[in-house]
Structure formats: structure tokens, C-alpha cells
Amino acid sequence: MLKFVKHHLATIDNVDIYPIISLILFGSVFIAILIKTFLADKNTMKQLSQMPLNDDPNSNPQN
């Protein structure tokens, strides 16, 4: 199976750039989510964390 994949990958020009692109894409998405998490409003995070525990989906506790 690996020989089959290696043969087809060897025929593609500039195939060595794909792992670099995927690593940069993964890293940028990871960093963006990390920044969004740290910059999020604490009250919003508290409200989101309490959502699974609420029986009434329309309730909006303001603690």
C-alpha cells in the first residue's frame, strides 16, 4: 500500500510543500482558537458553562 502511495506522490510536482502548508494551517487555527479563548468575556464563559445544567433553555441567569 505504501509503495502505491509513494509512487503517486513522487509524480506530483512540489509535493514537499503540502506538509508545510498543513502544519502552518493547523498552527494558525490552533493559535487563533487559543487567543479567542483567552480574550473571551468571563461572564459569557460562565453562562456557556452553565448551559448544560439549566433545565429551562430560555433561562438567562445574570449572576
N, C-alpha and C positions, 0 to 999 in steps of 0.2 A: 504494500500500500504506500509506503513512504517513497519507494522508487518511482511510483506513478506520479505522486505529487511533486517530487523533486524535478522530474523530467519536464513537467508542465511549467513549473516556476522558473526553471532555467531558460525557458524560451521567451519569457516576458522581459522586455527591456526595463531597466531601472527598478527591478523588483526589490532591491535593497532599501528603497525609500519607504516602503509600506510599514515596516515595523517602527520606524522613526515617527511617521505620521500618527500611527495608532498610539504610541507612547505619549506624544505631545497632546493628542486629543484627550486621552484618558487623564493625563495630569492636569490639563486646563479645566476639565469638567470637575475633577476632584477638588481642585483649589477653589473654583467658583462656588461649589456647594459648601465647602468649609467656611469661606468668607461670609456667605449668606447666613449660615448658621450662627456664626459669632456676632453678626451685626443685627440679627433679628430682635424684635421688640420682646422684652421679657414677659410682658403681660399677654402678648399673643401666644408665646410658647406655653405659658401656664394654662391658658384657655384650651389650646390644642391638646395638651397632655391630659386635661380633664374630660375631653370629649368622649372617650370610650366608657367612662364611668357614669355619665349622665343618662338617666332613663328617658328624659324628655329631649328630643333632638332640637327643639326650638328654644330651649332654655339658654340664657346667656348670663352666667354668673359674673358679677362685677366685684370681685374680692380685692 
